[in-house]
Amino acid sequence: MRATLMYGAGDVRVENVPDSTIKLPTDALLRITASCICGSDLHPYHSMSRETGPARMGHELIGIVEDTGSEVTTLKRGDLVVAPFAISDNTCRFCRENLQTSCSHPQANFLDGIPDEGGQAEAIRIPLADGTLVKLPVAADSALIPSLLTLADVLGTGYHAAIKGGVRKGSSVTVIGDGAVGLLAVLSAKRLGAEQIILMGRHRARTDLGTEFGATDVVTERGDEGIAKVRELTGGHGTHAVLEAVGHMSAYEQAVGVVRPGGVISRVGVPQYENAPIGFGSLFRHNIILAGGPAPVRAYIEELMPDILDGTIEPGKVFDATTDLDGVPAGYQDMDDRKSLKVLIKP
């Protein structure tokens, strides 16, 4: 079968690899019908050393069940399913607390952490299939597929940012980052009733979509200038919640600069740093909460899917390009060059 591998920074290839197969009785084998490139895939695209490559790529996908292990009870051949980016049994004490990204099962993992599997491919083996996979009530060629695919990661991640940020009716919110997660954090904040949603981003096509999703203001400035603009828009106070969807230190520093006393900084951008200001002058002095983490998107699928099915929300609008597997390397480059927001892959 064909699959995407990253050999090092800037070096993405589509190659023939051994077919995925059932290895454990709790596995399911999927033929992938839709997947995509994630903004977080660009981090290794910038920094992966050749000593650590090649790595199989892709952690967001929809597929058709081709085979199951002997212990899988909730899925059958032909089912169309969405795969969250974290493998979980959905029964352990952490999963029952809606923290599937901390599942205690020995097979629990991130899809990116399974060495011989990846979502940017023709097929994939999914461990703990009963707990991980969610059946979709549509056909594989449904017009809703792009929006349903966002349940695998970016919609659930944007929603997690808003939930951990305590967004509720009447909240003021700043979203940092105009990538797919940032834009769906805007949509999520709107869904939860936020009154003021400030989107910090510089790319007009993206911020226009953010406005369509519910942003009330757009701030294109960065750094101290951007912080001053947000403060101006909020009467000098900052916002109750800051949803940081980038992962770089500069974004964290902006978040510290625009959060309101007593507010929450909710980070879902994968941090590209280990040390950050959290002391008296940054967070402690004004009782600011630091929250966020890898989104347990499995916990949100049943809640969010009905809004997609009935057309209340259309998160699939974040996909502005579509390709087959042959076009994946160029898709990485286009996303890195900001020519594309998010690339949909149809293997």
N, C-alpha and C positions, 0 to 999 in steps of 0.2 A: 504494500500500500504506500501512498505518498503522504508525507508529513513535512512540517516546517521545523527546521533546526537553526539555532543561532550558534555560529562558530566563534564569534567574538564581536566586539563593538562594531556596529555597522555592517556586519556580515551575516545576512539571513539567506538561507537556501532552502529550496523544496527538493526533497530527495526520496528515493525509495527506501523503505525501512521494513523490518519484519512485521507481518500482520499482527495486530492486537488479537489476543485470544483470552478465553476464560482461564484464570489461574487458581481462583479460590471459589468455594461454593457460594459465597455471598456476592460475587461479581456479576455485572451485566456487560455485555458487549454491544456497543452502539455504532451504527452507521451514521456519521455526522451529516446533518442536512444544513446546518447554519452555525457559523462561529464568527469570530471577529478578532481584531487587534485591540488590545487595551492600552490606555495611556501608561499604565504601570509597566507594560512591555518595553516602553521606551527607556526606562532606567537601565536595564542591561544592554539595550541597544547603544547606549552612550558609554557604558563602563565595563562590560564583560571582557575579561582577559581570555586570551586563546587557551591558556592553561586550564581554565574551568569549562570550556566548551568541548564539544557541541552540546547544546541543551534543546530538548523538545519544547515547543512553545504553544501557548494557548490555554486559557482556563475558563472560557465562556462558550457554551455550546448548547445546541438543541440537536437531538438525534433520535433515530428509530431503533428500538431494541431488536437486535438480531439474534441474541442468545442470552441465556441466563444460567448462573450456577444453580446447583441442586437445592440450595437453601433459600433462594429468592422466592418470595411468596406474593408480592404485590404487583409484579410486572410480568408481562408476557411478550412474546415475539410480536412485533408490529406496533407496540405502543410508542407514541411520540412523547418525548420527555425533555425537560430542561434540567441541566446539571449545574447546581451551584458550584462556585469555585472551591469550596471546602468540602472534603469528604467527611461524613459523620454518620453515626448509627441512629441519630435522632431519638435515642432512648436513654442515654446516660444522664447523670444528674445535671451536667452542664447543658446538654441539649434540652432537657426539660425546663431549664431556666432560660431558654432561647439564646444560648451561647454555643452554637454548633461549631464555631471556629476554635473552641477549646474542648472539643469532644475527647473523652478519655479512652476511647476504644483504641487498641494497638494499631489498627489499620487507618485511623483518622489521619488526615494529611490535607495539604492543599494540592489541587491538581498540578500546580507548578512543581510540587515536590516529588512527583512520581517520575523517576528518571526515564522510563521507557514509554511514556504516554504524553499526549498533548492534544489540545482542542483544535489547533490549526492543522487538521489532518483529515483523512477520509474515514477513520474509525478510531475508537478509543475503548479501553477497558476501564470501567468505573467500579472501584471497590465499594463495599457497603451499599449496594444499589438500593435496597429497600429504604434505607434511611436518607440517602442522598438525593435520589432522583424524584422528580415530581411530574406526573402525567399531565399532558396538555389536552384540552378538549377541542382541538382544532386539527385540521389536516396540515401536512408538512408544507403545502404550497399556500397556506393562508396568508392573506395580506397583513395579518397581525403578527407574523413571525418576528420581524425586527423588534417590535415592542416587547414581545414575550421573551426574546433573547436577552433583553436588559435585565430580566429577573435573575439571570445567572450571576450578575455582578453589579453593573453600574447603577441601575435603579435602586437595588437594595442597598448599595453603598451610600448613595446620596441620601436615601431615606434614613439609614443608620446614623449618618451625620446629624440629620435634623432631630432624630429621636434622642440621641445622646446629648445633643445641644439643648434639650428641653424645650424645643420649639412648640408653641401652642397658640391658640387664638389670641391675637393682639401683640404677639412678639415682634420685636425688631431683630432683623437677621442680616449679617454680612456673609456673603459667600465669596471665598477667595479661590479663583481659578475658573476659567471658562472652557475647560475640557468637558467631556461627557459627564463625569461624576459631578463636577461643579454645577453644570446646567441642570442635572437631575436632582441635585440638592436644592436648587431653586424651586423646581417643580414640587419637591417634597415639602419644603417649607410652606409653599402656597397651599398644598393639600392639607396641612396641619393648621392652617388659619393665620399664618404670620401676616401682620399688617404692613410692615415695611421690610422689603427685601432688597438689599444693596448688593449688586454683583460687581466684583472687581475683576475686570478682564479687559484685554486690549484689542481683541479681534472682532470686527464689526459684525460679521456674519454670525458669529457665535453669540455675541451679546444681544443681537437682535432675537435669536432663538430664546435666549434667557429672558428677554422681555416678554416674549410670547408665553413662556412657561410661568411667568408671574413676577419677575423682577420689577420693582418700582423705580429703581435708580441704577444707573451704570456709572462706575468710576473707572476710568481708563488709566489714571495715574498710579504709580507704584511708590514704594518706600515712604519717606516722610511726607511727600506731596500727596500720595494716596491716603495716608492716615489722616492728614489734615482735611481732605475732602470729605471723608466719611464722618469725621467729627463735626464738620460744618452741616452735613445733612441730618445729623442727629442732635442738634442743639448743643454740641460740645460733649455729649455724654458717651457716645459709642453705642453699640447694639447689645441686646441681651444675649445673643448667640452669635458666634463666629464659626462658620463651617469651612474648614481649611481642607481643600481638595487638591493640593499640589504636592506637598511633601518636602519642599526645600526650606532651608533655614530662613530665607528671605520671606517666605509666605508665613512662617511661624511668627517672625518678628512683626509682620503686618498685623497678624491676628492679635498679638499682645497690644499693639497700638490702637486697635479699634474696638476692643471689647469693653463693655460697660462695667463699672464696679458691680460686683456680685454676679457677673455674667459667666458664660461658659465658652471655652474654646474647644470645639469638637473637631478632632483631626481624623480624616480618613485617607488623605494622601499618604502613600507609603513613605515614612520618614527616611530621608537620605542623610541623616545625622543621628548621633546618639546623645549628645549633650546640648541642652537648650536652657535659656534663662527661665527659672521657676522660683527665684528667691523673692525677697521682700519687695524690691523695686519693680518686679515684673508681674508676679501673680499674687503673692502673699498679702501685700499691703491692701489690696482692694477685694479680697475674698473671691478671687477668680478661680473657677474650676477648670481643670484640664481633663478632657474626656476624649473618647473616640477609640479607634482600633480597627482591626480587620472586621468587616461587616459580616455578621452571621445571616447571610441573605436567605438561607433556608427558612429562617424564622419569619420572614416577611412575605414569602411568596403567596400564601393563601390569602393574606390581607390585601396585597396589591393587585393580584391577577384579575379580580373582578372588575376593577376600574379600567384595565386594559381591554377586557373582553367587551365591556359595554361602551367603550369609546370615551369614557370620562377623561382619561389621560392618554397621550400618545408619545411615550418616551422614545419610541423607535425613530423619532425625528432626529436624534443625535447621529444616526448613520447618514452620512452624506456621500458615501462612495461604496460601490459593491465590486467584488472581484472573485475570480476562482482562485485555486491554489497557486497557479502560475503567477498571479499578480501580487502575491503576498509580499515578496521582498520590496517591490515598488510601493506597496501600501505602507510598509514601515517608513520608508523614506518620505512619502507624502505626509504622513502624520507628523514625522519629526520636523518637516519643513513648514508645518501648519497649513499645508495645502488641503488636507483632509482633517475633519474633526474626529471621525471614527469610521473605520473600514469594516464593512460586512463581508464575510467570506461565505461563498456557496461552493463547497467542495465538489 
